[in-house]
């Protein structure tokens, strides 16, 4: 994880096929409890002080009276779900089309990342609580995604960072999983499980087995994902769900992260005059 200067690729730069990203080691597999940061690691604020996801802590899934409201509250409920389902891609025309954002003393913008020399979504704020993006954009809606694996391709900015996933289990209870790089132990409460997150330098591929997390934390069965919320501070390439874990070779090209590499002058072919 990891540099080349920002900007367009120069004549002396080419792309190699793909680079395998390291996974966030603190989430797969996850031990309860676990300590993934040194005891002296600084704390930003108690994780419980973060703004909860809409509808938390416990709201039973409600049925809508009309087809229109049903579709509004369950975005992907009637969508055939198999393989991959992407909810954010930094190179899309409107990467936040189904997302809402909240920004206080920070920004959400799309700069060019110097490592991959491509546009990414950057979320930066002085307070992780008050700067975030959330999906779906409508606070009364839910995703309704049943795919069990979530992947977040994220860059470590070496600042405080946290994200939350809200799921529904077979007890019809909404549970939240919050991962933070400023927390050192796992804590399981009736409606929220907070977990430590350790990222390598540069780009990371965070992979979560939601079935396994729900079973280990609450002893219940995962039904579907209701909401995803990503707080400052990070850079995002893609967020997607999948029906299983895929190897790097099995991933579609658009789901891989390409890193530019420098080649020396002697590697550049010389055309005789």
PyMOL commands that set and color helices and strands:
alter all, ss='L'
color gray80, all
select helices_A, chain A and resi 47-49+67-73+210-218+253-255+265-267
alter helices_A, ss='H'
color red, helices_A
select strands_A, chain A and resi 13-15+22-23+84-89+99-102+106-109+112-113+118-119+121-125+132-135+149-156+162-169+174-180+187-188+192-196+202-209+222-231+234-242+260-262
alter strands_A, ss='S'
color yellow, strands_A
deselect
rebuild
show_as cartoon
